[in-house]
Amino acid sequence: MKTIQLNGQALPVANIFCIGRNYHEHIRELDNAVPTEPVVFLKPTSALLAVGEDIVLPAFSNDVHYECELVVYIGRDAHNISAAEALAHVGGYAIGLDLTARDVQSAAKAQGLPWTQAKGFRGAACVSAFVAAAAVDDIQAQAFSLSVNGHTRQQGDSAQMILSVAQQIAYLSAVYGLQAGDLIYTGTPAGVGKMVAGDELHLRWPQQVEATFRVR
């Protein structure tokens, strides 16, 4: 069973939900359309990769991209809740990477096929240790960043999300239902790019948590 670390405890993971196209600048850099409703996709729990494990590039792709984002851990079940109630269901927050085999994704999109292989390969959901929800004053006022080999590639601010964390939780609770142990990857800002073997990716959420992943 896959687990995350929160306050020194290993907690089980259920579903992994991901929100796509949640920052305007990222939408523009990939020349995508602004969504009229939330873009949701899933990763299998086997995709989860904890700090201390290396990212292994899949043999079927020549263009794997990093996408840094804040991650939510659902602490208790949520069904048809409002945005006003949503944050009370959060157990913790982390910073992570939603890895994407961009060439595979582009080919699938061109044929109208699902993105599962592009988004769900082993190690495609990297995540730091989690901090308790109570330790974060305002999740919609959080800056975070990603550097590759010491060079800053992404700088995000949750204030710029199209859908707030609370809105994401409310939407997912209404359409799918959320259970304790679910993760939500909340979307990536601009600056995504290709990784190669030998790269070192450093994720930083000031005052909260940092994580480093190596690529091979």
Beta strands, then each sheet from edge to edge (+ up, - down):
strand 1: 3-6
strand 2: 9-12
strand 3: 16-20
strand 4: 39-43
strand 5: 48-50
strand 6: 64-66
strand 7: 68-74
strand 8: 90-98
strand 9: 100-101
strand 10: 125-127
strand 11: 131-132
strand 12: 143-148
strand 13: 151-157
strand 14: 183-185
strand 15: 193-194
strand 16: 200-205
strand 17: 209-214
sheet 1: 1+ 2-
sheet 2: 4+ 3- 14- 7+ 8- 10+ 5+
sheet 3: 4+ 3- 14- 7+ 8- 11+
sheet 4: 9+ 6- 15+
sheet 5: 13+ 12- 16+ 17-
end
